[in-house]
Amino acid sequence: MNPSQHAARCRFHALRTLAARSLWGRLGGVVVLLVTLFGAWPAQAQDGKFLPPDQAFQFSIKPQGPKTLLLTFNIAKGYYMYQERFHFEPQTPGVTLGKPGFPPAEKLFDKNLGHEVFHYRNQVVFPLPVEAAPADFKLQVTYQGCSDAGLCYPPIDKTVDVSLQGFGGKGTASIEGDEGQSTAAASGGLLGRLMGAGPSGAASSPSAATTASNPATAAPAPAATGVATSGESSRIGAALKSGSLITIVPMFLVFGLL
């Protein structure tokens, strides 16, 4: 064997070894990822027993007097809402809000956040004064809650169309359609998307992320970034739900998730 043949043979063996190591490294990554995903995913979530956000935290709003709104949240049994996570943001210029009249809340050491929080159960009703506003305006209401089983939903945004008599309006308040609903998957991030979470935060995918923000409503064009597109996500989600490693492993490799 001449020197050039020997060098070529060495390069071939080196490349074969590198390819084998890369493959086994990826397979090992799949195993680690699956253990992490399913190990941290509560059993109730896997069984689809968690409620959709709008059922766990039923929100309604109406005028209370000429310049005040009354907000009501009916909270499902086994769920609670954070007092500190309520936020109100006018979406129309010229609106000034007063201080919300929160009722007393219970103190709880929240394992999801790692510190004590004030929270509400069953129902919370409170007024929101409006100090200045045009006859018609939009208000964004943000809130967040969790399940006692250890699952926290991402913040939920609702847009309200308000028309108060004290500012020349009709005396109405109505929540816009589901477009204001939290769009983050209830499991948060990658797992929620892969497990088939719809854009409305449906029941099949409640959130384990306590600080997840709402993603943009328009899906970006597919890019070569290693992130699955919506069509790919549905196929990956079906593979995950099947529980078959023979199906899951090739799917993750094909879509470059490892």
Secondary structure, 3 states (H helix, E strand, C coil): CCHHHHHHHHHHHHHHHHHHHHHHHHHHHHHHHHHHHHHHCCHHHHCCCCCCHHHHEEEEEEECCCCEEEEEEEECCCEEEECCCCEEEECCCCCEECCCCCCCCEEEEECCCCEEEEEECCEEEEEEEEEECCCCEEEEEEECEEECCCCECCCEEEEEEEECHHHCCCCEEEECCHHHCCCCCCCCHHHHHHCCCCCCCCCCCCCCCCCCCCCCCCCCCCCCCCCCCHHHHHHHHHHHHHCCHHHHHHHHHHCCCC
